Amino acid sequence: MEDNSQEPGALATDAVVVRNMVESDLDAIVRIDAAAMGRARRDYYRDRVAAAMRDSRIHASLTAELDGMIVGFLMATLYYGEFGRPEPTAVIDSLGVLPGFKGKHVGRALMRQFLMNASALGVERVRTEVAWDDTELLGFFKRSGFALAGRLVLERTTETLR
């Protein structure tokens, strides 16, 4: 539910500037992710940002700014018929908000813009994965309208059988 107490037509996310990601955002993205993960994953994000810049038709990546500072990002991939699904689907791969800016509507602004962009591209479903015990992130996705999917994610290790 939006907090519209400021003035009619105002949204709680209005102060957050959301824009398409550019290559020069890499350092900020790595910094934001490292604050959450406890380690820098520069190579991973360098490759993800490069892929997003190469083919924006299948990558949807956004950056959020407050007062001219990058404080959040969202990276997603668009799929057109994978896993036996006939409809276009988007998968949110990465979402990060600088810890000091949580609660300032950064995630909400990123999600709102992403959903508008995905809808304009004909995407009918958005999926993501969250660790079952990450209650903060699960709560965010629930407030964003996500629910349990009708499919199970299966995994196994690649070690050989003995």
Z-matrix of the N, CA and C atoms (Angstrom, degrees):
N
C 1 1.437
C 2 1.526 1 108.99
N 3 1.290 2 116.29 1 131.37
C 4 1.448 3 121.53 2 -178.20
C 5 1.518 4 111.40 3 -75.88
N 6 1.329 5 116.16 4 145.78
C 7 1.455 6 121.92 5 172.63
C 8 1.523 7 106.82 6 -94.63
N 9 1.314 8 116.97 7 101.32
C 10 1.462 9 121.96 8 -177.89
C 11 1.527 10 111.38 9 -103.48
N 12 1.332 11 117.82 10 26.17
C 13 1.456 12 120.86 11 -174.28
C 14 1.525 13 112.90 12 -73.82
N 15 1.332 14 118.60 13 -16.07
C 16 1.458 15 119.77 14 -177.24
C 17 1.519 16 111.25 15 -67.48
N 18 1.292 17 117.71 16 -57.22
C 19 1.459 18 122.95 17 179.63
C 20 1.516 19 107.88 18 -163.08
N 21 1.310 20 117.60 19 156.60
C 22 1.464 21 119.63 20 179.87
C 23 1.528 22 110.71 21 -57.63
N 24 1.313 23 116.14 22 134.46
C 25 1.458 24 121.64 23 178.90
C 26 1.514 25 114.26 24 84.91
N 27 1.333 26 118.51 25 -6.12
C 28 1.460 27 121.88 26 179.67
C 29 1.522 28 109.82 27 -85.08
N 30 1.319 29 116.04 28 142.73
C 31 1.460 30 122.05 29 176.41
C 32 1.518 31 109.50 30 -112.61
N 33 1.316 32 117.14 31 150.15
C 34 1.459 33 121.30 32 179.10
C 35 1.528 34 111.37 33 -60.63
N 36 1.316 35 117.08 34 -23.96
C 37 1.461 36 121.57 35 -177.39
C 38 1.528 37 113.47 36 -90.52
N 39 1.318 38 118.40 37 0.28
C 40 1.465 39 121.57 38 -174.07
C 41 1.534 40 113.92 39 -57.94
N 42 1.315 41 118.28 40 -32.17
C 43 1.469 42 120.63 41 -177.87
C 44 1.527 43 112.51 42 -73.58
N 45 1.325 44 117.26 43 -17.05
C 46 1.463 45 121.97 44 -177.39
C 47 1.527 46 109.07 45 -88.88
N 48 1.322 47 116.07 46 123.52
C 49 1.462 48 121.25 47 176.53
C 50 1.528 49 107.51 48 -92.15
N 51 1.336 50 116.29 49 120.05
C 52 1.466 51 121.12 50 178.24
C 53 1.522 52 107.09 51 -111.81
N 54 1.335 53 115.22 52 129.85
C 55 1.461 54 120.84 53 -178.15
C 56 1.514 55 109.89 54 -140.80
N 57 1.332 56 116.03 55 167.35
C 58 1.460 57 120.38 56 175.16
C 59 1.518 58 109.08 57 -65.43
N 60 1.306 59 115.47 58 142.14
C 61 1.452 60 122.20 59 179.35
C 62 1.526 61 109.74 60 -68.23
N 63 1.333 62 115.51 61 145.95
C 64 1.464 63 122.11 62 173.43
C 65 1.523 64 108.35 63 -126.93
N 66 1.324 65 116.47 64 160.71
C 67 1.471 66 120.53 65 -175.85
C 68 1.519 67 113.17 66 -56.05
N 69 1.320 68 117.48 67 -35.51
C 70 1.462 69 120.25 68 -177.68
C 71 1.537 70 112.83 69 -69.70
N 72 1.330 71 118.25 70 -4.39
C 73 1.466 72 122.05 71 176.06
C 74 1.529 73 112.56 72 -79.25
N 75 1.319 74 117.34 73 -8.36
C 76 1.470 75 121.73 74 -172.39
C 77 1.521 76 113.05 75 -52.71
N 78 1.321 77 119.03 76 -50.09
C 79 1.471 78 120.80 77 -176.94
C 80 1.526 79 111.45 78 -58.71
N 81 1.320 80 117.01 79 -42.48
C 82 1.471 81 120.59 80 179.60
C 83 1.520 82 110.91 81 -65.80
N 84 1.327 83 117.11 82 -40.97
C 85 1.471 84 121.10 83 179.58
C 86 1.525 85 109.98 84 -62.35
N 87 1.319 86 116.74 85 -45.55
C 88 1.473 87 120.96 86 179.27
C 89 1.525 88 109.87 87 -61.83
N 90 1.331 89 117.49 88 -41.90
C 91 1.473 90 121.81 89 179.51
C 92 1.530 91 111.02 90 -62.62
N 93 1.330 92 116.95 91 -44.62
C 94 1.470 93 121.29 92 -179.31
C 95 1.526 94 110.42 93 -64.61
N 96 1.339 95 116.30 94 -46.30
C 97 1.460 96 120.29 95 -179.90
C 98 1.528 97 111.34 96 -64.44
N 99 1.338 98 117.53 97 -41.58
C 100 1.469 99 121.35 98 -179.48
C 101 1.524 100 110.96 99 -62.97
N 102 1.330 101 117.30 100 -34.95
C 103 1.468 102 120.20 101 178.37
C 104 1.525 103 110.70 102 -62.96
N 105 1.333 104 117.13 103 -33.95
C 106 1.468 105 121.09 104 -179.81
C 107 1.524 106 112.15 105 -85.36
N 108 1.331 107 116.87 106 -39.53
C 109 1.465 108 121.04 107 -172.78
C 110 1.530 109 113.79 108 -90.33
N 111 1.320 110 116.94 109 -17.91
C 112 1.456 111 120.01 110 -179.02
C 113 1.523 112 113.38 111 83.31
N 114 1.328 113 116.96 112 5.11
C 115 1.470 114 121.18 113 176.59
C 116 1.522 115 108.47 114 -156.98
N 117 1.323 116 114.39 115 150.94
C 118 1.469 117 119.50 116 -179.23
C 119 1.529 118 109.38 117 -84.81
N 120 1.332 119 116.14 118 133.57
C 121 1.466 120 121.81 119 177.93
C 122 1.536 121 109.02 120 -116.94
N 123 1.323 122 114.97 121 57.40
C 124 1.457 123 121.79 122 -174.09
C 125 1.526 124 112.36 123 -59.70
N 126 1.318 125 118.45 124 -46.77
C 127 1.467 126 120.46 125 -178.71
C 128 1.527 127 111.18 126 -60.98
N 129 1.321 128 117.09 127 -42.73
C 130 1.458 129 121.56 128 179.35
C 131 1.526 130 110.09 129 -59.08
N 132 1.329 131 116.46 130 -51.76
C 133 1.462 132 119.21 131 -177.25
C 134 1.524 133 112.65 132 -72.48
N 135 1.320 134 117.98 133 -30.50
C 136 1.465 135 119.44 134 174.95
C 137 1.525 136 109.39 135 -59.13
N 138 1.338 137 116.70 136 -45.49
C 139 1.461 138 121.15 137 179.74
C 140 1.524 139 111.92 138 -67.53
N 141 1.327 140 117.60 139 -40.44
C 142 1.476 141 121.43 140 -179.84
C 143 1.529 142 111.39 141 -66.27
N 144 1.321 143 116.58 142 -42.93
C 145 1.466 144 119.92 143 179.00
C 146 1.523 145 109.95 144 -66.18
N 147 1.334 146 116.97 145 -42.52
C 148 1.470 147 119.99 146 178.60
C 149 1.529 148 110.87 147 -60.66
N 150 1.326 149 117.30 148 -42.13
C 151 1.472 150 120.84 149 178.57
C 152 1.523 151 110.38 150 -64.23
N 153 1.318 152 117.12 151 -40.46
C 154 1.466 153 120.68 152 179.55
C 155 1.522 154 110.95 153 -64.27
N 156 1.312 155 117.08 154 -35.48
C 157 1.465 156 120.33 155 -180.00
C 158 1.536 157 111.05 156 -73.57
N 159 1.332 158 116.03 157 -32.99
C 160 1.477 159 120.55 158 -179.16
C 161 1.518 160 112.72 159 -69.84
N 162 1.333 161 117.44 160 -41.16
C 163 1.458 162 119.57 161 -174.25
C 164 1.518 163 111.06 162 -140.90
N 165 1.320 164 116.43 163 85.29
C 166 1.459 165 120.41 164 -177.94
C 167 1.525 166 112.30 165 -71.57
N 168 1.350 167 118.54 166 -9.19
C 169 1.466 168 120.18 167 177.38
C 170 1.520 169 111.31 168 -70.36
N 171 1.339 170 117.42 169 -26.68
C 172 1.461 171 119.29 170 -179.52
C 173 1.522 172 112.80 171 -114.75
N 174 1.310 173 117.06 172 -4.49
C 175 1.464 174 120.87 173 177.48
C 176 1.519 175 108.92 174 -122.27
N 177 1.304 176 115.92 175 131.01
C 178 1.460 177 121.55 176 178.46
C 179 1.524 178 107.00 177 -121.34
N 180 1.314 179 116.31 178 105.34
C 181 1.460 180 120.29 179 -174.47
C 182 1.517 181 110.34 180 -127.59
N 183 1.314 182 115.49 181 130.37
C 184 1.458 183 122.30 182 -176.35
C 185 1.520 184 110.81 183 -127.28
N 186 1.315 185 114.93 184 154.39
C 187 1.456 186 122.57 185 176.41
C 188 1.523 187 107.95 186 -127.28
N 189 1.338 188 116.08 187 144.02
C 190 1.461 189 121.10 188 178.83
C 191 1.524 190 109.93 189 -115.54
N 192 1.334 191 114.95 190 139.13
C 193 1.462 192 121.25 191 179.41
C 194 1.526 193 110.18 192 -126.26
N 195 1.309 194 114.67 193 144.38
C 196 1.466 195 122.60 194 169.42
C 197 1.518 196 106.37 195 -129.58
N 198 1.301 197 117.07 196 128.39
C 199 1.467 198 122.25 197 -179.15
C 200 1.526 199 112.25 198 51.87
N 201 1.342 200 116.56 199 38.69
C 202 1.458 201 121.67 200 176.48
C 203 1.523 202 115.40 201 78.57
N 204 1.321 203 117.43 202 3.94
C 205 1.467 204 121.50 203 -178.88
C 206 1.520 205 109.23 204 -110.82
N 207 1.333 206 116.80 205 134.43
C 208 1.466 207 120.94 206 177.18
C 209 1.525 208 108.20 207 -71.73
N 210 1.336 209 116.33 208 120.86
C 211 1.461 210 121.06 209 -175.32
C 212 1.532 211 112.60 210 -124.38
N 213 1.341 212 117.36 211 -2.03
C 214 1.457 213 119.36 212 179.97
C 215 1.516 214 111.40 213 -166.85
N 216 1.328 215 114.57 214 163.16
C 217 1.462 216 120.54 215 177.66
C 218 1.516 217 110.02 216 -154.27
N 219 1.321 218 115.58 217 157.12
C 220 1.457 219 123.15 218 175.29
C 221 1.522 220 106.61 219 -140.47
N 222 1.329 221 116.14 220 129.60
C 223 1.461 222 121.40 221 178.16
C 224 1.518 223 108.27 222 -124.47
N 225 1.324 224 116.02 223 133.80
C 226 1.462 225 120.90 224 -179.30
C 227 1.519 226 109.55 225 -142.20
N 228 1.313 227 114.44 226 160.23
C 229 1.458 228 122.11 227 176.48
C 230 1.519 229 108.25 228 -121.50
N 231 1.323 230 116.53 229 138.79
C 232 1.453 231 122.20 230 178.98
C 233 1.521 232 108.93 231 -99.31
N 234 1.326 233 116.41 232 135.85
C 235 1.462 234 122.48 233 -179.88
C 236 1.519 235 108.77 234 -123.54
N 237 1.294 236 115.43 235 141.28
C 238 1.469 237 120.69 236 -177.65
C 239 1.528 238 109.54 237 -121.25
N 240 1.340 239 116.18 238 73.90
C 241 1.450 240 120.96 239 174.46
C 242 1.520 241 115.66 240 106.25
N 243 1.310 242 119.27 241 11.47
C 244 1.460 243 121.04 242 179.35
C 245 1.531 244 111.72 243 -71.66
N 246 1.307 245 116.04 244 159.45
C 247 1.464 246 124.34 245 178.29
C 248 1.525 247 112.50 246 55.50
N 249 1.327 248 116.90 247 33.59
C 250 1.449 249 121.66 248 175.88
C 251 1.514 250 114.88 249 74.54
N 252 1.311 251 117.73 250 7.45
C 253 1.464 252 121.46 251 179.10
C 254 1.527 253 108.91 252 -90.16
N 255 1.322 254 117.78 253 127.55
C 256 1.462 255 119.29 254 -178.95
C 257 1.527 256 113.93 255 -78.24
N 258 1.340 257 117.45 256 -22.96
C 259 1.454 258 119.41 257 -175.26
C 260 1.528 259 111.43 258 -91.92
N 261 1.334 260 116.49 259 152.31
C 262 1.467 261 120.13 260 174.98
C 263 1.531 262 110.28 261 -61.48
N 264 1.310 263 115.70 262 138.07
C 265 1.455 264 122.56 263 -177.68
C 266 1.522 265 109.00 264 -133.25
N 267 1.306 266 116.63 265 147.45
C 268 1.467 267 121.51 266 173.67
C 269 1.517 268 108.14 267 -116.72
N 270 1.324 269 115.73 268 143.51
C 271 1.456 270 121.57 269 176.35
C 272 1.524 271 108.16 270 -121.15
N 273 1.315 272 115.83 271 120.36
C 274 1.461 273 120.29 272 175.76
C 275 1.521 274 106.81 273 -78.18
N 276 1.325 275 115.16 274 115.87
C 277 1.467 276 122.08 275 -177.46
C 278 1.525 277 112.28 276 -89.33
N 279 1.314 278 116.57 277 -40.59
C 280 1.465 279 121.68 278 -175.19
C 281 1.518 280 110.00 279 -144.90
N 282 1.312 281 114.72 280 138.66
C 283 1.457 282 121.76 281 176.45
C 284 1.515 283 106.59 282 -143.73
N 285 1.310 284 116.63 283 126.52
C 286 1.458 285 119.44 284 -179.24
C 287 1.507 286 112.15 285 -143.38
N 288 1.332 287 115.44 286 142.13
C 289 1.463 288 122.46 287 175.10
C 290 1.524 289 106.73 288 -133.18
N 291 1.313 290 116.17 289 131.07
C 292 1.456 291 121.38 290 177.84
C 293 1.520 292 108.99 291 -55.64
N 294 1.347 293 118.27 292 129.32
C 295 1.464 294 120.74 293 -173.26
C 296 1.528 295 115.46 294 -48.85
N 297 1.288 296 119.70 295 -41.40
C 298 1.455 297 121.22 296 -179.15
C 299 1.521 298 114.15 297 -68.56
N 300 1.324 299 117.24 298 -7.55
C 301 1.463 300 121.11 299 -177.60
C 302 1.523 301 112.56 300 -112.85
N 303 1.317 302 117.47 301 6.37
C 304 1.463 303 119.63 302 174.61
C 305 1.520 304 108.08 303 -67.42
N 306 1.319 305 115.97 304 141.44
C 307 1.456 306 120.80 305 -177.46
C 308 1.523 307 113.01 306 88.30
N 309 1.336 308 116.62 307 -0.26
C 310 1.474 309 120.37 308 179.71
C 311 1.525 310 111.14 309 -105.25
N 312 1.337 311 117.11 310 20.84
C 313 1.468 312 124.28 311 173.47
C 314 1.527 313 114.04 312 71.78
N 315 1.325 314 117.60 313 17.26
C 316 1.466 315 120.98 314 -179.43
C 317 1.523 316 110.14 315 -67.18
N 318 1.325 317 117.59 316 -49.69
C 319 1.462 318 121.24 317 178.83
C 320 1.519 319 111.54 318 -60.27
N 321 1.322 320 116.46 319 -41.61
C 322 1.463 321 120.65 320 178.73
C 323 1.524 322 112.24 321 -62.88
N 324 1.322 323 116.43 322 -40.67
C 325 1.468 324 120.37 323 179.35
C 326 1.525 325 109.92 324 -66.29
N 327 1.332 326 117.28 325 -43.49
C 328 1.467 327 120.75 326 177.68
C 329 1.524 328 110.62 327 -60.65
N 330 1.329 329 116.42 328 -46.48
C 331 1.467 330 120.51 329 -177.91
C 332 1.525 331 110.83 330 -64.46
N 333 1.311 332 117.93 331 -43.56
C 334 1.464 333 121.30 332 -179.73
C 335 1.536 334 109.92 333 -58.98
N 336 1.343 335 117.06 334 -48.89
C 337 1.460 336 119.59 335 -178.49
C 338 1.522 337 111.05 336 -66.14
N 339 1.332 338 116.50 337 -40.64
C 340 1.462 339 119.53 338 179.09
C 341 1.525 340 111.13 339 -61.06
N 342 1.324 341 117.03 340 -45.99
C 343 1.465 342 120.03 341 -179.29
C 344 1.531 343 111.57 342 -64.02
N 345 1.333 344 117.29 343 -37.49
C 346 1.461 345 119.44 344 176.23
C 347 1.528 346 110.74 345 -64.63
N 348 1.335 347 116.72 346 -43.43
C 349 1.465 348 120.43 347 179.16
C 350 1.529 349 111.04 348 -63.68
N 351 1.328 350 116.75 349 -45.23
C 352 1.468 351 121.16 350 -178.96
C 353 1.522 352 110.77 351 -62.76
N 354 1.312 353 116.99 352 -43.15
C 355 1.456 354 120.79 353 178.77
C 356 1.525 355 111.08 354 -61.45
N 357 1.328 356 116.93 355 -42.08
C 358 1.466 357 121.16 356 179.09
C 359 1.534 358 111.50 357 -63.51
N 360 1.330 359 117.11 358 -26.24
C 361 1.466 360 121.62 359 178.64
C 362 1.524 361 112.34 360 -88.25
N 363 1.327 362 117.55 361 3.68
C 364 1.457 363 121.17 362 178.35
C 365 1.514 364 114.37 363 85.35
N 366 1.318 365 117.55 364 9.85
C 367 1.462 366 121.50 365 178.79
C 368 1.527 367 108.59 366 -71.43
N 369 1.340 368 115.77 367 130.58
C 370 1.454 369 120.64 368 -177.75
C 371 1.519 370 113.91 369 -101.47
N 372 1.329 371 116.64 370 -24.35
C 373 1.468 372 120.40 371 -178.41
C 374 1.521 373 109.78 372 -136.69
N 375 1.339 374 114.79 373 145.43
C 376 1.459 375 121.81 374 175.54
C 377 1.517 376 107.41 375 -123.65
N 378 1.315 377 115.26 376 133.44
C 379 1.463 378 121.03 377 -179.31
C 380 1.525 379 109.79 378 -127.02
N 381 1.300 380 114.95 379 160.89
C 382 1.457 381 121.22 380 172.74
C 383 1.522 382 108.07 381 -159.47
N 384 1.300 383 116.36 382 171.35
C 385 1.467 384 122.18 383 174.29
C 386 1.515 385 108.09 384 -121.67
N 387 1.330 386 114.97 385 142.38
C 388 1.457 387 121.80 386 179.04
C 389 1.521 388 107.39 387 -138.85
N 390 1.319 389 116.74 388 138.89
C 391 1.462 390 120.04 389 174.25
C 392 1.530 391 108.23 390 -59.82
N 393 1.319 392 116.67 391 134.08
C 394 1.466 393 120.96 392 -173.75
C 395 1.523 394 112.69 393 -60.03
N 396 1.344 395 117.53 394 -24.18
C 397 1.462 396 119.61 395 -178.43
C 398 1.534 397 113.28 396 -100.44
N 399 1.326 398 117.86 397 7.83
C 400 1.466 399 121.50 398 176.55
C 401 1.535 400 107.95 399 -88.12
N 402 1.312 401 115.56 400 77.27
C 403 1.460 402 120.61 401 -172.40
C 404 1.528 403 112.81 402 -64.11
N 405 1.321 404 117.68 403 -32.43
C 406 1.466 405 120.04 404 178.73
C 407 1.529 406 110.93 405 -64.08
N 408 1.327 407 116.65 406 -47.55
C 409 1.463 408 120.34 407 -179.74
C 410 1.525 409 111.18 408 -70.54
N 411 1.338 410 116.97 409 -39.24
C 412 1.468 411 119.68 410 175.80
C 413 1.527 412 110.85 411 -59.02
N 414 1.322 413 116.81 412 -41.28
C 415 1.459 414 121.04 413 178.62
C 416 1.523 415 111.63 414 -63.64
N 417 1.333 416 115.99 415 -40.99
C 418 1.462 417 119.45 416 178.04
C 419 1.520 418 110.54 417 -60.60
N 420 1.338 419 116.57 418 -48.45
C 421 1.463 420 119.02 419 -178.99
C 422 1.533 421 111.64 420 -65.28
N 423 1.310 422 117.56 421 -36.56
C 424 1.463 423 119.61 422 177.10
C 425 1.529 424 110.23 423 -63.15
N 426 1.335 425 117.04 424 -45.58
C 427 1.467 426 120.32 425 178.04
C 428 1.530 427 111.30 426 -63.64
N 429 1.337 428 116.71 427 -23.77
C 430 1.466 429 121.65 428 178.67
C 431 1.523 430 112.24 429 -86.41
N 432 1.339 431 117.28 430 2.88
C 433 1.460 432 120.98 431 175.46
C 434 1.514 433 115.28 432 96.48
N 435 1.324 434 118.12 433 6.24
C 436 1.464 435 121.03 434 178.86
C 437 1.524 436 109.82 435 -80.92
N 438 1.326 437 115.67 436 151.07
C 439 1.466 438 122.68 437 176.60
C 440 1.530 439 107.44 438 -141.31
N 441 1.319 440 115.84 439 170.88
C 442 1.454 441 119.41 440 177.20
C 443 1.525 442 109.88 441 -58.83
N 444 1.321 443 115.90 442 138.43
C 445 1.466 444 121.21 443 179.88
C 446 1.525 445 109.76 444 -82.24
N 447 1.307 446 115.15 445 163.70
C 448 1.455 447 120.72 446 179.67
C 449 1.517 448 113.50 447 -85.04
N 450 1.320 449 117.40 448 8.33
C 451 1.457 450 121.77 449 178.70
C 452 1.519 451 109.71 450 -123.13
N 453 1.321 452 115.84 451 151.16
C 454 1.460 453 121.58 452 176.87
C 455 1.516 454 109.45 453 -99.68
N 456 1.317 455 116.61 454 143.42
C 457 1.450 456 122.04 455 173.28
C 458 1.524 457 106.44 456 -89.78
N 459 1.308 458 116.51 457 126.59
C 460 1.463 459 122.03 458 178.32
C 461 1.515 460 109.02 459 -110.04
N 462 1.316 461 117.07 460 144.90
C 463 1.453 462 120.66 461 176.59
C 464 1.505 463 110.34 462 -151.10
N 465 1.309 464 115.66 463 162.76
C 466 1.460 465 122.75 464 173.99
C 467 1.509 466 108.01 465 -156.43
N 468 1.292 467 116.91 466 165.51
C 469 1.451 468 120.34 467 175.76
C 470 1.524 469 109.30 468 -79.10
N 471 1.314 470 116.32 469 164.86
C 472 1.462 471 120.21 470 179.36
C 473 1.523 472 111.83 471 -100.47
N 474 1.316 473 116.88 472 5.60
C 475 1.469 474 118.55 473 179.49
C 476 1.531 475 109.36 474 -63.58
N 477 1.299 476 114.82 475 148.87
C 478 1.474 477 118.73 476 -177.00
C 479 1.512 478 110.70 477 -74.74
N 480 1.305 479 114.01 478 154.95
C 481 1.473 480 119.41 479 177.51
C 482 1.506 481 109.06 480 -73.82
N 483 1.307 482 116.23 481 144.69
C 484 1.471 483 120.02 482 -179.13
C 485 1.501 484 110.13 483 -104.77
